[in-house]
Structure formats: structure tokens, C-alpha cells
Amino acid sequence: MSSNNTKAKWFLYPVPQSRAHVRLFCFPYAGGGTGMFRSWVKTLPNFIEICTAQLPGRDARISEPPYDRLTTMVEAISEAIEPHLDKPFAFFGHSMGAMIAINLAWVLRRKWKKEPMHLFVSGRRAPQMPRTREFTYNLPEAEFIEELRRLNGTPPAVLANPELMQLMIPLLRADFSVCQTYEYVPEPPLLCPITVFGGLEDETTREELDAWREQTSSTCTVRMAPGNHFFLHSTQPQILRIVEQELSRVRMNDATGPAIDKTQSYGSDR
């Protein structure tokens, strides 16, 4: 998966913005693809260029085997993303995407001495928080499907379609394995601000969200929204409004690296 041809597949620009001030890389949740972020370009202003990560096993890369370990996935992404880091950039990731985003930020800092100007993480506990739930990626098929039904992220029509589920289950098992087998290795705090989004009805607790504060030496703001684990769909306008407001700072600062403001925080719900 390291050929130049494959590298070119990793990132898609729904609407290229050559004059954008900041590039927002978006990473999906387990089972998700680039489509979940395409509509964002209709809401966000053109000073933000959306770049969606196209992971193996989905979209145009459906024939490629998905990764089942986070470290190998992030290492591959770090090689593919380097040519795209020619302007200030930020990361947004939901659930599995949040894990990709923070680990990728650490790798880029080590390899290229570059950091995002802002990190947006959603629906995921801080990486240093211990796992308290049982593994589900290796459940027998019937139990695995029941777990998908409980999580309420797979449309009922898809769950009821055996042929479609046979296509989806290997990808979902691999993505769940990425999330559930991850082992945290401590890293120094990032310099960039972190904005954390959480769902009031999600299994991720407020304590687990608050713990993201340990991962930055800058500001960290926790935002709660109504909804379950997939609240980012129902509250998309509110989330994008916050993303726009935070990234607008790069325009004011004409930043060439991480935009850091240690004295101001875009108010939390505390």
C-alpha cells in the first residue's frame, strides 16, 4: 500500500480551493467513508478547504483490504499526507477518526516537525483513558450484527440485507479492531488548541471527554450536543459553525504554522 499510485488515493478534495487559508483533513468513524463529509463544503466558507481521507476498504478503495491496527494505518497516512501539508492545516475526526487524528498529529510532529493548527475530536474518549468495554470486533456474526443494531449507526435496511452485510462486516470488524486493540503510548502535549464534541446520550462519558485537556498545552474546549454516538449528523450545522469560528483565526493571524491562543477559549458548556 506504499506505492505512489496508492498514495494518490488517500485524500480527496470535494471542491478544491486553491486560495484557501487552511486545509481541513477529515477522518471518518468505523465503517464510514468520504461521503459523510462531502456536504460540508456547502456550509463552510471557501477559506477552508475540505480534504477527506479515503481509507482502504471503502469508496474507490473497496477492493483493498482494510487496516485492522491503528499504528500501521497511521504510518501509511503519514507518508501519503506529507505533500498535502503545504499550507496551515487542521484535523477533524469522529470516533475512530478522532483516534486517527491525534495519533497522526504525533507522527507528523516526529517525522516532519509539523502540527495541525487545530484538532477537532468527536465522540471518542481521550487516548490515555483506559478501555472499559469488552471487545466486539471478534464476536460471532449474529452477535456482531446485534451489536451494530445496538449502536444505531447502521441503517435498518442495510442490517436487513444479508448480501450487503456480507460486504460490510469485514470492513466493520477491521475498523472495530482498529479502535479496540489500540494501546496508548504517552506523548508530549500538542501545541494546538483542541475542540472536543460529545453526545449527551452517547456511551462516551463527560470524564472521558474532559481528559482530552491533557493532550494539549493550549486551550481545550468541550462541547456537548443532544444525540447518541452519531450526533454529528443531527447537529452538523452547529458543529460546522464552531469549526468555522475556530479556523477563522488563521485568516486573522495569516498563520504559517499552528495558531495558538492560550488566553482565549471559544466558550465551553461549563
N, C-alpha and C positions, 0 to 999 in steps of 0.2 A: 504494500500500500504506500510505498515511498517514492514511486516514480513521479516524474514531472507531470505526466498526464493525470495521475490521480490527485496530485496536489491542486491542480486547477479545479477539481470538482468540489473541494472542501467548502468554498464560500460563494454565495450568490448575492447579487445586488438587484433587488426587485425593480428599483428605479435609480440608476446611477446618478450621483450628484457630484460632479467634478469640482464644484466650487463650495462644497460643504466644509464647515469648520471642524466637524467632529464625526467620526465613524463609530456607529453603534453596532457591535457584534452581538448577535442574539443566539442563544443556545437553548434547545428545546427540552421539555420533560421527557420521561421514559415513553417510548412509542411515538413521540411527536416528530414532526418534520418541519421543513421550511415554510409550509403553508400557514402555520399558526402565526407567523409574523408578517405575512405579505400585506395585510390590511393596514399595518402600522404606518406605511408611507402615506396613506390618505389623511392621517391625523397629524403626524409630526411635521414640523416645518422643514424647509429644504436646507437649512444649515446643518441638519442631522442626516447623515447618510446611513441607511439601514443595510447591514450586511448579515445575511443569515447563514448559520453553519449547516452544511449538508453532510450529515453523518452517514457512514456506511450502513446499509441495510434498509434504506428508505429513499423515497423520492427517486431521483435519477440513478441512485446507487443501490437500488433494491436488490440487485444481483450479488452485491458484495457482502461477505459475512460481517455481521456487526461485532463490535468490540464487546467483551464481557468483563473487562477490567479497566478501571479509570486511568491508571498510570500509563498504560500503553496507548489509550485513546488520546490523552492529553499530550503525550510526547509527539504523536503524529500531527496533532493540530498545531503544536508549537512550531513545527517545521513548515507547515503549509501556510500559516498566518503571517510569517515574517515579511513577505513582500507587501502585505496589506497594512503595515504599520507605518505608513509614510505621512500620517497626519495624527493629531490627537485622537484618542480612541477611548471608548468605554465598553463595558460588558453588561449584558442583561442575561440572566439565566433563571429559569424556573425549575425547582426540584432538582432533577438530575442536572439540568443546565446550570444551576447555581454551583453545584459541585465542580462541574467542568470549568466554570468561570474563575472561581477562586484558585483552583489548582493551576489553571493556565496562567493566571496572573503571577503566581510564584515562579513557574517555569520561565516565563518571559523575563522576569527580573533577573534570574540567574543566567540565562543564555544571552539575552540581548540588552540587558540593563534598561528595560523599558517597563513601564507600568501603565495600567489604564488611568484616565483622569477621573473616572468614577466607576464604582462597582454597584450594580443593581442585582440583588439576590431576592428570590421569591419562593415561598412555600417550602423552605428547607431549613433544618436546624443548622447551627454553626458547625463547622467541620470538626471542632475539638470536642463537641458534645457526644457522649457515648451512645451507641445504639441500644435501644431498649425493647425493640420489637423483634419477633422471630423472622428468620429468613423465609421468603415466599417464592423466590425465583426457581427453586427446585421442587416445588410441590407437584404432586400428581396432577395430570391435566385437568380433571374435573374440579379439584380444589383450587387450582391456579385460576381457572375461569371464574370460579365463585369469588375469589379474591379481587379479580378485575371488576366484577359486578359490584362488590362492596365499595371499591374505591370511586366508583361512579364517574370514571373518566373515559370509558369505552362506550360508545353509543349502543343502546339495546339491540338495534338492528344488526350491528356487527357481531355482538355476542351471540345472536341467534342464527348466524350464518356460519355453519361448520367449515365450509370451504375457505371463507375469508379468515376465520380464526386460525386455521392451519397455516396460513401465510403469516399471520400476525404474532402467533405465540412464540416462535423462535426469537423474533426481534424483542418482544416484551420480556422474555426470560433473560436475554442478554443484557438489556437495559436495567432490569431489576438487579441483576448480578453486579453490574457496574456500581449501582447505588449501595447494595447491601454488603459487598465484600470490601468496600473501601476502608483502609486503615490510615488514620490521621498521623502525619509526621509534623511536629511543630515547626513553624516558620516564623520569622520576624514579622511584625505587623506591616501591612501595606501603608503607603503614604497617602493614598487616595481616600476620599470620603466613601462611605458605604451607605446605601439606602436599602432597607430590608422591608419586604412586603409579606404580610401574613394573613391567612383567612381565619375569621373568628370561629368557624366550625371545622377547621382543619385539625388533624391529629397533631400537627407540629405545635408545641406549646409556646407560650409567650417567653418562658425562661429560655427555651432553645433558640428563639429568635433574638432575644436580647444579647445572647452570648456572642453574636457577631461583632459586638463592640470590641472584643479582644483582638480582632483581626485587622484593626487599623489604628494608626497614630493620629488620624484626622477625625472628623466628625462621623458619627453613625446615627442614623435616624430609623426608627422602627415605625412602620405604617400598617395598621390593621384595617381589614376590609371585610364586609359581610361575605359569607360563602364558604364552601368546602375547599378541598385541595386545589380545585381548578377555578378558584375565584378570579384569576387573572383574565378570564374570558368575560365574566359578568361585570367586572369593574374595570375593563380595559380603558375607557375614556379617562377615568380618574388616575389610573396608573401612568398613562401616557402624558397627562398633564404634569405630573410630578417629574417624569423623565425629562420633559422639555424644559421645565423650570431649572432643574439641576444642571443640565447640559448647556443652558444659555450662558452660563458663567464663562465658557470657553470663548464666546464671542466678545464678552466684556474684557477678558484678560488677554485675548489674542495668544492663547497658550501654545507653547511648543512642547509641553510635557504635562504631567499630572497637575491638574488645577486643584490647589489645596487651600481651603479656607478654614482655619482652626478656630475662628472666633464666631462664625455664624453657622447655624444649622437650620435647614428647612424644616420647621417645627415638627415635632413628633406628637403622638397622641397621648403623651404623658401629661 
